[in-house]
Amino acid sequence: MECDAARDSDVLYKTTQTIGDAADFRDFDGIRALGARWPCLNVAILTDRVAPQDLDVLPSTDIHWPEWIDRIRFRRA
């Protein structure tokens, strides 16, 4: 998803920036937020507080996209 610079003044971007500023002020390393599009959590890492070597990459598995789409459709129905 790309940022639309023409919409930077929209309320959505202002609200997002306000939340990020508050998290930074409170010395948070990151934020967990509900996904707007899908039933999931998103993680935003404040990279001025966390160095790449401080992160652990966990094992993962491949996603079978057709099955995932079917599950999402079922949950939204």
PyMOL Python script that loads the backbone (N, CA, C, O; Angstrom):
from pymol import cmd

cmd.read_pdbstr("""\
ATOM      1  N   MET A   1       0.846  -1.170   0.000  1.00  0.00           N
ATOM      2  CA  MET A   1       0.000   0.000   0.000  1.00  0.00           C
ATOM      3  C   MET A   1       0.892   1.234   0.000  1.00  0.00           C
ATOM      4  O   MET A   1       1.820   1.330   0.803  1.00  0.00           O
ATOM      5  N   GLU A   2       0.621   2.157  -0.877  1.00  0.00           N
ATOM      6  CA  GLU A   2       1.432   3.361  -0.972  1.00  0.00           C
ATOM      7  C   GLU A   2       0.744   4.529  -0.288  1.00  0.00           C
ATOM      8  O   GLU A   2      -0.483   4.587  -0.211  1.00  0.00           O
ATOM      9  N   CYS A   3       1.549   5.458   0.207  1.00  0.00           N
ATOM     10  CA  CYS A   3       1.003   6.687   0.780  1.00  0.00           C
ATOM     11  C   CYS A   3       0.646   7.640  -0.349  1.00  0.00           C
ATOM     12  O   CYS A   3       1.376   7.755  -1.334  1.00  0.00           O
ATOM     13  N   ASP A   4      -0.448   8.299  -0.202  1.00  0.00           N
ATOM     14  CA  ASP A   4      -0.895   9.280  -1.184  1.00  0.00           C
ATOM     15  C   ASP A   4      -0.562  10.665  -0.648  1.00  0.00           C
ATOM     16  O   ASP A   4      -1.278  11.198   0.200  1.00  0.00           O
ATOM     17  N   ALA A   5       0.529  11.247  -1.146  1.00  0.00           N
ATOM     18  CA  ALA A   5       0.984  12.554  -0.652  1.00  0.00           C
ATOM     19  C   ALA A   5      -0.073  13.629  -0.838  1.00  0.00           C
ATOM     20  O   ALA A   5      -0.103  14.598  -0.080  1.00  0.00           O
ATOM     21  N   ALA A   6      -0.934  13.477  -1.824  1.00  0.00           N
ATOM     22  CA  ALA A   6      -1.985  14.474  -2.067  1.00  0.00           C
ATOM     23  C   ALA A   6      -3.025  14.469  -0.948  1.00  0.00           C
ATOM     24  O   ALA A   6      -3.757  15.445  -0.783  1.00  0.00           O
ATOM     25  N   ARG A   7      -3.098  13.381  -0.176  1.00  0.00           N
ATOM     26  CA  ARG A   7      -4.089  13.277   0.901  1.00  0.00           C
ATOM     27  C   ARG A   7      -3.481  13.498   2.283  1.00  0.00           C
ATOM     28  O   ARG A   7      -4.136  13.223   3.288  1.00  0.00           O
ATOM     29  N   ASP A   8      -2.260  13.983   2.355  1.00  0.00           N
ATOM     30  CA  ASP A   8      -1.587  14.141   3.648  1.00  0.00           C
ATOM     31  C   ASP A   8      -2.364  14.991   4.633  1.00  0.00           C
ATOM     32  O   ASP A   8      -2.195  14.832   5.842  1.00  0.00           O
ATOM     33  N   SER A   9      -3.196  15.873   4.159  1.00  0.00           N
ATOM     34  CA  SER A   9      -3.941  16.740   5.077  1.00  0.00           C
ATOM     35  C   SER A   9      -5.259  16.119   5.525  1.00  0.00           C
ATOM     36  O   SER A   9      -5.971  16.704   6.341  1.00  0.00           O
ATOM     37  N   ASP A  10      -5.591  14.954   5.007  1.00  0.00           N
ATOM     38  CA  ASP A  10      -6.839  14.298   5.400  1.00  0.00           C
ATOM     39  C   ASP A  10      -6.826  13.942   6.885  1.00  0.00           C
ATOM     40  O   ASP A  10      -5.765  13.755   7.481  1.00  0.00           O
ATOM     41  N   VAL A  11      -7.988  13.853   7.459  1.00  0.00           N
ATOM     42  CA  VAL A  11      -8.134  13.528   8.879  1.00  0.00           C
ATOM     43  C   VAL A  11      -7.458  12.202   9.208  1.00  0.00           C
ATOM     44  O   VAL A  11      -6.830  12.077  10.259  1.00  0.00           O
ATOM     45  N   LEU A  12      -7.575  11.218   8.332  1.00  0.00           N
ATOM     46  CA  LEU A  12      -6.995   9.900   8.586  1.00  0.00           C
ATOM     47  C   LEU A  12      -5.504  10.013   8.881  1.00  0.00           C
ATOM     48  O   LEU A  12      -5.011   9.433   9.848  1.00  0.00           O
ATOM     49  N   TYR A  13      -4.800  10.751   8.058  1.00  0.00           N
ATOM     50  CA  TYR A  13      -3.359  10.884   8.257  1.00  0.00           C
ATOM     51  C   TYR A  13      -3.050  11.680   9.518  1.00  0.00           C
ATOM     52  O   TYR A  13      -2.093  11.363  10.225  1.00  0.00           O
ATOM     53  N   LYS A  14      -3.828  12.691   9.807  1.00  0.00           N
ATOM     54  CA  LYS A  14      -3.606  13.480  11.022  1.00  0.00           C
ATOM     55  C   LYS A  14      -3.813  12.616  12.261  1.00  0.00           C
ATOM     56  O   LYS A  14      -3.039  12.694  13.215  1.00  0.00           O
ATOM     57  N   THR A  15      -4.847  11.804  12.242  1.00  0.00           N
ATOM     58  CA  THR A  15      -5.123  10.925  13.381  1.00  0.00           C
ATOM     59  C   THR A  15      -4.000   9.913  13.559  1.00  0.00           C
ATOM     60  O   THR A  15      -3.541   9.680  14.677  1.00  0.00           O
ATOM     61  N   THR A  16      -3.563   9.319  12.470  1.00  0.00           N
ATOM     62  CA  THR A  16      -2.475   8.351  12.528  1.00  0.00           C
ATOM     63  C   THR A  16      -1.212   8.993  13.086  1.00  0.00           C
ATOM     64  O   THR A  16      -0.531   8.403  13.925  1.00  0.00           O
ATOM     65  N   GLN A  17      -0.900  10.189  12.627  1.00  0.00           N
ATOM     66  CA  GLN A  17       0.287  10.893  13.111  1.00  0.00           C
ATOM     67  C   GLN A  17       0.163  11.216  14.599  1.00  0.00           C
ATOM     68  O   GLN A  17       1.139  11.112  15.342  1.00  0.00           O
ATOM     69  N   THR A  18      -1.027  11.606  15.030  1.00  0.00           N
ATOM     70  CA  THR A  18      -1.251  11.917  16.446  1.00  0.00           C
ATOM     71  C   THR A  18      -1.012  10.687  17.317  1.00  0.00           C
ATOM     72  O   THR A  18      -0.395  10.786  18.378  1.00  0.00           O
ATOM     73  N   ILE A  19      -1.493   9.543  16.877  1.00  0.00           N
ATOM     74  CA  ILE A  19      -1.290   8.297  17.626  1.00  0.00           C
ATOM     75  C   ILE A  19       0.196   7.958  17.687  1.00  0.00           C
ATOM     76  O   ILE A  19       0.705   7.580  18.743  1.00  0.00           O
ATOM     77  N   GLY A  20       0.887   8.091  16.567  1.00  0.00           N
ATOM     78  CA  GLY A  20       2.325   7.834  16.545  1.00  0.00           C
ATOM     79  C   GLY A  20       3.095   8.783  17.448  1.00  0.00           C
ATOM     80  O   GLY A  20       4.014   8.367  18.153  1.00  0.00           O
ATOM     81  N   ASP A  21       2.725  10.049  17.428  1.00  0.00           N
ATOM     82  CA  ASP A  21       3.376  11.038  18.297  1.00  0.00           C
ATOM     83  C   ASP A  21       3.162  10.697  19.774  1.00  0.00           C
ATOM     84  O   ASP A  21       4.081  10.816  20.585  1.00  0.00           O
ATOM     85  N   ALA A  22       1.946  10.273  20.116  1.00  0.00           N
ATOM     86  CA  ALA A  22       1.650   9.909  21.507  1.00  0.00           C
ATOM     87  C   ALA A  22       2.465   8.686  21.928  1.00  0.00           C
ATOM     88  O   ALA A  22       2.983   8.638  23.043  1.00  0.00           O
ATOM     89  N   ALA A  23       2.577   7.707  21.046  1.00  0.00           N
ATOM     90  CA  ALA A  23       3.366   6.510  21.355  1.00  0.00           C
ATOM     91  C   ALA A  23       4.833   6.874  21.551  1.00  0.00           C
ATOM     92  O   ALA A  23       5.491   6.353  22.452  1.00  0.00           O
ATOM     93  N   ASP A  24       5.341   7.760  20.717  1.00  0.00           N
ATOM     94  CA  ASP A  24       6.725   8.206  20.849  1.00  0.00           C
ATOM     95  C   ASP A  24       6.920   8.959  22.166  1.00  0.00           C
ATOM     96  O   ASP A  24       7.908   8.742  22.867  1.00  0.00           O
ATOM     97  N   PHE A  25       5.989   9.831  22.494  1.00  0.00           N
ATOM     98  CA  PHE A  25       6.060  10.602  23.737  1.00  0.00           C
ATOM     99  C   PHE A  25       6.088   9.686  24.961  1.00  0.00           C
ATOM    100  O   PHE A  25       6.783   9.960  25.940  1.00  0.00           O
ATOM    101  N   ARG A  26       5.319   8.592  24.890  1.00  0.00           N
ATOM    102  CA  ARG A  26       5.243   7.644  26.015  1.00  0.00           C
ATOM    103  C   ARG A  26       6.396   6.633  26.001  1.00  0.00           C
ATOM    104  O   ARG A  26       6.405   5.691  26.793  1.00  0.00           O
ATOM    105  N   ASP A  27       7.363   6.830  25.105  1.00  0.00           N
ATOM    106  CA  ASP A  27       8.543   5.964  24.989  1.00  0.00           C
ATOM    107  C   ASP A  27       8.201   4.536  24.578  1.00  0.00           C
ATOM    108  O   ASP A  27       8.884   3.596  24.984  1.00  0.00           O
ATOM    109  N   PHE A  28       7.153   4.365  23.778  1.00  0.00           N
ATOM    110  CA  PHE A  28       6.816   3.041  23.257  1.00  0.00           C
ATOM    111  C   PHE A  28       7.833   2.659  22.180  1.00  0.00           C
ATOM    112  O   PHE A  28       8.360   3.523  21.479  1.00  0.00           O
ATOM    113  N   ASP A  29       8.101   1.360  22.055  1.00  0.00           N
ATOM    114  CA  ASP A  29       8.950   0.853  20.980  1.00  0.00           C
ATOM    115  C   ASP A  29       8.143   0.601  19.716  1.00  0.00           C
ATOM    116  O   ASP A  29       8.699   0.542  18.620  1.00  0.00           O
ATOM    117  N   GLY A  30       6.837   0.451  19.869  1.00  0.00           N
ATOM    118  CA  GLY A  30       5.979   0.176  18.728  1.00  0.00           C
ATOM    119  C   GLY A  30       4.519   0.202  19.129  1.00  0.00           C
ATOM    120  O   GLY A  30       4.170   0.481  20.276  1.00  0.00           O
ATOM    121  N   ILE A  31       3.680  -0.097  18.156  1.00  0.00           N
ATOM    122  CA  ILE A  31       2.230  -0.077  18.362  1.00  0.00           C
ATOM    123  C   ILE A  31       1.636  -1.310  17.691  1.00  0.00           C
ATOM    124  O   ILE A  31       2.022  -1.671  16.579  1.00  0.00           O
ATOM    125  N   ARG A  32       0.689  -1.954  18.381  1.00  0.00           N
ATOM    126  CA  ARG A  32      -0.132  -2.997  17.748  1.00  0.00           C
ATOM    127  C   ARG A  32      -1.480  -2.377  17.446  1.00  0.00           C
ATOM    128  O   ARG A  32      -2.077  -1.724  18.302  1.00  0.00           O
ATOM    129  N   ALA A  33      -1.959  -2.579  16.233  1.00  0.00           N
ATOM    130  CA  ALA A  33      -3.232  -1.978  15.842  1.00  0.00           C
ATOM    131  C   ALA A  33      -4.062  -2.981  15.050  1.00  0.00           C
ATOM    132  O   ALA A  33      -3.522  -3.792  14.298  1.00  0.00           O
ATOM    133  N   LEU A  34      -5.369  -2.917  15.225  1.00  0.00           N
ATOM    134  CA  LEU A  34      -6.259  -3.768  14.435  1.00  0.00           C
ATOM    135  C   LEU A  34      -6.148  -3.401  12.966  1.00  0.00           C
ATOM    136  O   LEU A  34      -6.019  -2.228  12.617  1.00  0.00           O
ATOM    137  N   GLY A  35      -6.199  -4.407  12.112  1.00  0.00           N
ATOM    138  CA  GLY A  35      -6.167  -4.162  10.679  1.00  0.00           C
ATOM    139  C   GLY A  35      -7.474  -3.539  10.213  1.00  0.00           C
ATOM    140  O   GLY A  35      -8.552  -3.915  10.673  1.00  0.00           O
ATOM    141  N   ALA A  36      -7.370  -2.599   9.310  1.00  0.00           N
ATOM    142  CA  ALA A  36      -8.564  -1.951   8.770  1.00  0.00           C
ATOM    143  C   ALA A  36      -9.219  -2.805   7.693  1.00  0.00           C
ATOM    144  O   ALA A  36     -10.438  -2.776   7.526  1.00  0.00           O
ATOM    145  N   ARG A  37      -8.409  -3.564   6.964  1.00  0.00           N
ATOM    146  CA  ARG A  37      -8.915  -4.343   5.852  1.00  0.00           C
ATOM    147  C   ARG A  37      -9.234  -5.789   6.197  1.00  0.00           C
ATOM    148  O   ARG A  37     -10.209  -6.358   5.707  1.00  0.00           O
ATOM    149  N   TRP A  38      -8.396  -6.377   7.051  1.00  0.00           N
ATOM    150  CA  TRP A  38      -8.523  -7.795   7.359  1.00  0.00           C
ATOM    151  C   TRP A  38      -8.583  -7.987   8.871  1.00  0.00           C
ATOM    152  O   TRP A  38      -8.137  -7.119   9.620  1.00  0.00           O
ATOM    153  N   PRO A  39      -9.129  -9.114   9.329  1.00  0.00           N
ATOM    154  CA  PRO A  39      -9.174  -9.383  10.772  1.00  0.00           C
ATOM    155  C   PRO A  39      -7.793  -9.832  11.270  1.00  0.00           C
ATOM    156  O   PRO A  39      -7.534 -11.025  11.428  1.00  0.00           O
ATOM    157  N   CYS A  40      -6.936  -8.874  11.508  1.00  0.00           N
ATOM    158  CA  CYS A  40      -5.574  -9.184  11.926  1.00  0.00           C
ATOM    159  C   CYS A  40      -5.022  -8.038  12.764  1.00  0.00           C
ATOM    160  O   CYS A  40      -5.652  -6.989  12.901  1.00  0.00           O
ATOM    161  N   LEU A  41      -3.849  -8.255  13.314  1.00  0.00           N
ATOM    162  CA  LEU A  41      -3.131  -7.197  14.015  1.00  0.00           C
ATOM    163  C   LEU A  41      -1.960  -6.753  13.155  1.00  0.00           C
ATOM    164  O   LEU A  41      -1.314  -7.573  12.503  1.00  0.00           O
ATOM    165  N   ASN A  42      -1.693  -5.466  13.156  1.00  0.00           N
ATOM    166  CA  ASN A  42      -0.522  -4.913  12.496  1.00  0.00           C
ATOM    167  C   ASN A  42       0.418  -4.397  13.571  1.00  0.00           C
ATOM    168  O   ASN A  42      -0.019  -3.950  14.631  1.00  0.00           O
ATOM    169  N   VAL A  43       1.696  -4.461  13.294  1.00  0.00           N
ATOM    170  CA  VAL A  43       2.699  -3.948  14.215  1.00  0.00           C
ATOM    171  C   VAL A  43       3.456  -2.828  13.514  1.00  0.00           C
ATOM    172  O   VAL A  43       3.955  -2.999  12.402  1.00  0.00           O
ATOM    173  N   ALA A  44       3.531  -1.690  14.176  1.00  0.00           N
ATOM    174  CA  ALA A  44       4.344  -0.572  13.694  1.00  0.00           C
ATOM    175  C   ALA A  44       5.490  -0.405  14.684  1.00  0.00           C
ATOM    176  O   ALA A  44       5.260  -0.173  15.871  1.00  0.00           O
ATOM    177  N   ILE A  45       6.709  -0.520  14.202  1.00  0.00           N
ATOM    178  CA  ILE A  45       7.885  -0.400  15.057  1.00  0.00           C
ATOM    179  C   ILE A  45       8.453   1.003  14.903  1.00  0.00           C
ATOM    180  O   ILE A  45       8.676   1.475  13.788  1.00  0.00           O
ATOM    181  N   LEU A  46       8.684   1.666  16.033  1.00  0.00           N
ATOM    182  CA  LEU A  46       9.294   2.995  16.009  1.00  0.00           C
ATOM    183  C   LEU A  46      10.803   2.787  15.887  1.00  0.00           C
ATOM    184  O   LEU A  46      11.490   2.531  16.876  1.00  0.00           O
ATOM    185  N   THR A  47      11.298   2.902  14.667  1.00  0.00           N
ATOM    186  CA  THR A  47      12.669   2.483  14.363  1.00  0.00           C
ATOM    187  C   THR A  47      13.743   3.367  14.981  1.00  0.00           C
ATOM    188  O   THR A  47      14.912   2.982  14.991  1.00  0.00           O
ATOM    189  N   ASP A  48      13.385   4.535  15.494  1.00  0.00           N
ATOM    190  CA  ASP A  48      14.401   5.330  16.186  1.00  0.00           C
ATOM    191  C   ASP A  48      14.654   4.796  17.593  1.00  0.00           C
ATOM    192  O   ASP A  48      15.593   5.229  18.261  1.00  0.00           O
ATOM    193  N   ARG A  49      13.824   3.860  18.046  1.00  0.00           N
ATOM    194  CA  ARG A  49      13.985   3.282  19.384  1.00  0.00           C
ATOM    195  C   ARG A  49      14.450   1.823  19.341  1.00  0.00           C
ATOM    196  O   ARG A  49      14.969   1.317  20.336  1.00  0.00           O
ATOM    197  N   VAL A  50      14.276   1.155  18.224  1.00  0.00           N
ATOM    198  CA  VAL A  50      14.591  -0.269  18.128  1.00  0.00           C
ATOM    199  C   VAL A  50      15.549  -0.485  16.955  1.00  0.00           C
ATOM    200  O   VAL A  50      15.242  -0.131  15.817  1.00  0.00           O
ATOM    201  N   ALA A  51      16.694  -1.062  17.244  1.00  0.00           N
ATOM    202  CA  ALA A  51      17.668  -1.359  16.193  1.00  0.00           C
ATOM    203  C   ALA A  51      17.343  -2.711  15.565  1.00  0.00           C
ATOM    204  O   ALA A  51      16.786  -3.579  16.237  1.00  0.00           O
ATOM    205  N   PRO A  52      17.679  -2.907  14.291  1.00  0.00           N
ATOM    206  CA  PRO A  52      17.382  -4.193  13.643  1.00  0.00           C
ATOM    207  C   PRO A  52      17.932  -5.393  14.416  1.00  0.00           C
ATOM    208  O   PRO A  52      17.289  -6.441  14.463  1.00  0.00           O
ATOM    209  N   GLN A  53      19.104  -5.252  15.017  1.00  0.00           N
ATOM    210  CA  GLN A  53      19.683  -6.383  15.755  1.00  0.00           C
ATOM    211  C   GLN A  53      18.912  -6.697  17.039  1.00  0.00           C
ATOM    212  O   GLN A  53      19.123  -7.750  17.642  1.00  0.00           O
ATOM    213  N   ASP A  54      18.030  -5.805  17.458  1.00  0.00           N
ATOM    214  CA  ASP A  54      17.202  -6.053  18.643  1.00  0.00           C
ATOM    215  C   ASP A  54      15.958  -6.884  18.330  1.00  0.00           C
ATOM    216  O   ASP A  54      15.258  -7.317  19.245  1.00  0.00           O
ATOM    217  N   LEU A  55      15.683  -7.106  17.063  1.00  0.00           N
ATOM    218  CA  LEU A  55      14.484  -7.838  16.650  1.00  0.00           C
ATOM    219  C   LEU A  55      14.808  -9.305  16.431  1.00  0.00           C
ATOM    220  O   LEU A  55      15.878  -9.645  15.925  1.00  0.00           O
ATOM    221  N   ASP A  56      13.890 -10.164  16.809  1.00  0.00           N
ATOM    222  CA  ASP A  56      14.010 -11.597  16.550  1.00  0.00           C
ATOM    223  C   ASP A  56      13.045 -11.967  15.437  1.00  0.00           C
ATOM    224  O   ASP A  56      11.858 -11.647  15.500  1.00  0.00           O
ATOM    225  N   VAL A  57      13.560 -12.642  14.423  1.00  0.00           N
ATOM    226  CA  VAL A  57      12.705 -13.125  13.343  1.00  0.00           C
ATOM    227  C   VAL A  57      12.243 -14.526  13.725  1.00  0.00           C
ATOM    228  O   VAL A  57      13.057 -15.427  13.925  1.00  0.00           O
ATOM    229  N   LEU A  58      10.938 -14.696  13.822  1.00  0.00           N
ATOM    230  CA  LEU A  58      10.364 -15.979  14.223  1.00  0.00           C
ATOM    231  C   LEU A  58      10.135 -16.857  13.007  1.00  0.00           C
ATOM    232  O   LEU A  58       9.972 -16.354  11.895  1.00  0.00           O
ATOM    233  N   PRO A  59      10.121 -18.166  13.210  1.00  0.00           N
ATOM    234  CA  PRO A  59       9.834 -19.058  12.089  1.00  0.00           C
ATOM    235  C   PRO A  59       8.430 -18.794  11.549  1.00  0.00           C
ATOM    236  O   PRO A  59       7.531 -18.380  12.282  1.00  0.00           O
ATOM    237  N   SER A  60       8.269 -19.039  10.283  1.00  0.00           N
ATOM    238  CA  SER A  60       6.962 -18.840   9.659  1.00  0.00           C
ATOM    239  C   SER A  60       6.705 -19.957   8.659  1.00  0.00           C
ATOM    240  O   SER A  60       7.593 -20.751   8.349  1.00  0.00           O
ATOM    241  N   THR A  61       5.498 -20.002   8.170  1.00  0.00           N
ATOM    242  CA  THR A  61       5.143 -20.976   7.142  1.00  0.00           C
ATOM    243  C   THR A  61       4.584 -20.239   5.939  1.00  0.00           C
ATOM    244  O   THR A  61       4.128 -19.101   6.044  1.00  0.00           O
ATOM    245  N   ASP A  62       4.627 -20.898   4.811  1.00  0.00           N
ATOM    246  CA  ASP A  62       4.059 -20.315   3.600  1.00  0.00           C
ATOM    247  C   ASP A  62       2.547 -20.212   3.735  1.00  0.00           C
ATOM    248  O   ASP A  62       1.915 -21.015   4.421  1.00  0.00           O
ATOM    249  N   ILE A  63       1.989 -19.229   3.084  1.00  0.00           N
ATOM    250  CA  ILE A  63       0.538 -19.038   3.087  1.00  0.00           C
ATOM    251  C   ILE A  63      -0.028 -19.587   1.786  1.00  0.00           C
ATOM    252  O   ILE A  63       0.439 -19.251   0.698  1.00  0.00           O
ATOM    253  N   HIS A  64      -1.034 -20.430   1.915  1.00  0.00           N
ATOM    254  CA  HIS A  64      -1.755 -20.920   0.739  1.00  0.00           C
ATOM    255  C   HIS A  64      -2.875 -19.915   0.479  1.00  0.00           C
ATOM    256  O   HIS A  64      -3.946 -19.994   1.080  1.00  0.00           O
ATOM    257  N   TRP A  65      -2.615 -18.973  -0.420  1.00  0.00           N
ATOM    258  CA  TRP A  65      -3.500 -17.821  -0.604  1.00  0.00           C
ATOM    259  C   TRP A  65      -4.948 -18.174  -0.939  1.00  0.00           C
ATOM    260  O   TRP A  65      -5.845 -17.542  -0.381  1.00  0.00           O
ATOM    261  N   PRO A  66      -5.234 -19.137  -1.811  1.00  0.00           N
ATOM    262  CA  PRO A  66      -6.647 -19.458  -2.077  1.00  0.00           C
ATOM    263  C   PRO A  66      -7.405 -19.903  -0.821  1.00  0.00           C
ATOM    264  O   PRO A  66      -8.557 -19.514  -0.629  1.00  0.00           O
ATOM    265  N   GLU A  67      -6.770 -20.715   0.036  1.00  0.00           N
ATOM    266  CA  GLU A  67      -7.424 -21.129   1.287  1.00  0.00           C
ATOM    267  C   GLU A  67      -7.627 -19.939   2.219  1.00  0.00           C
ATOM    268  O   GLU A  67      -8.671 -19.817   2.860  1.00  0.00           O
ATOM    269  N   TRP A  68      -6.631 -19.067   2.293  1.00  0.00           N
ATOM    270  CA  TRP A  68      -6.719 -17.890   3.152  1.00  0.00           C
ATOM    271  C   TRP A  68      -7.873 -16.995   2.711  1.00  0.00           C
ATOM    272  O   TRP A  68      -8.634 -16.506   3.546  1.00  0.00           O
ATOM    273  N   ILE A  69      -8.003 -16.781   1.417  1.00  0.00           N
ATOM    274  CA  ILE A  69      -9.093 -15.946   0.894  1.00  0.00           C
ATOM    275  C   ILE A  69     -10.442 -16.575   1.227  1.00  0.00           C
ATOM    276  O   ILE A  69     -11.372 -15.869   1.616  1.00  0.00           O
ATOM    277  N   ASP A  70     -10.558 -17.886   1.080  1.00  0.00           N
ATOM    278  CA  ASP A  70     -11.815 -18.567   1.417  1.00  0.00           C
ATOM    279  C   ASP A  70     -12.154 -18.397   2.897  1.00  0.00           C
ATOM    280  O   ASP A  70     -13.316 -18.172   3.238  1.00  0.00           O
ATOM    281  N   ARG A  71     -11.161 -18.502   3.781  1.00  0.00           N
ATOM    282  CA  ARG A  71     -11.404 -18.310   5.221  1.00  0.00           C
ATOM    283  C   ARG A  71     -11.875 -16.896   5.514  1.00  0.00           C
ATOM    284  O   ARG A  71     -12.800 -16.700   6.302  1.00  0.00           O
ATOM    285  N   ILE A  72     -11.252 -15.918   4.890  1.00  0.00           N
ATOM    286  CA  ILE A  72     -11.626 -14.515   5.109  1.00  0.00           C
ATOM    287  C   ILE A  72     -13.054 -14.275   4.626  1.00  0.00           C
ATOM    288  O   ILE A  72     -13.844 -13.622   5.308  1.00  0.00           O
ATOM    289  N   ARG A  73     -13.376 -14.797   3.469  1.00  0.00           N
ATOM    290  CA  ARG A  73     -14.742 -14.626   2.940  1.00  0.00           C
ATOM    291  C   ARG A  73     -15.759 -15.250   3.881  1.00  0.00           C
ATOM    292  O   ARG A  73     -16.829 -14.684   4.108  1.00  0.00           O
ATOM    293  N   PHE A  74     -15.427 -16.424   4.431  1.00  0.00           N
ATOM    294  CA  PHE A  74     -16.336 -17.114   5.344  1.00  0.00           C
ATOM    295  C   PHE A  74     -16.557 -16.280   6.603  1.00  0.00           C
ATOM    296  O   PHE A  74     -17.687 -16.181   7.080  1.00  0.00           O
ATOM    297  N   ARG A  75     -15.502 -15.680   7.149  1.00  0.00           N
ATOM    298  CA  ARG A  75     -15.622 -14.873   8.368  1.00  0.00           C
ATOM    299  C   ARG A  75     -16.434 -13.610   8.145  1.00  0.00           C
ATOM    300  O   ARG A  75     -17.124 -13.150   9.055  1.00  0.00           O
ATOM    301  N   ARG A  76     -16.363 -13.050   6.959  1.00  0.00           N
ATOM    302  CA  ARG A  76     -17.071 -11.796   6.677  1.00  0.00           C
ATOM    303  C   ARG A  76     -18.539 -12.022   6.338  1.00  0.00           C
ATOM    304  O   ARG A  76     -19.335 -11.083   6.362  1.00  0.00           O
ATOM    305  N   ALA A  77     -18.895 -13.249   6.026  1.00  0.00           N
ATOM    306  CA  ALA A  77     -20.280 -13.535   5.617  1.00  0.00           C
ATOM    307  C   ALA A  77     -21.232 -13.527   6.793  1.00  0.00           C
ATOM    308  O   ALA A  77     -22.430 -13.749   6.619  1.00  0.00           O
TER     309      ALA A  77
END
""", "prot")
cmd.dss("prot")
cmd.show_as("cartoon", "prot")
cmd.util.cbc("prot")
cmd.orient("prot")
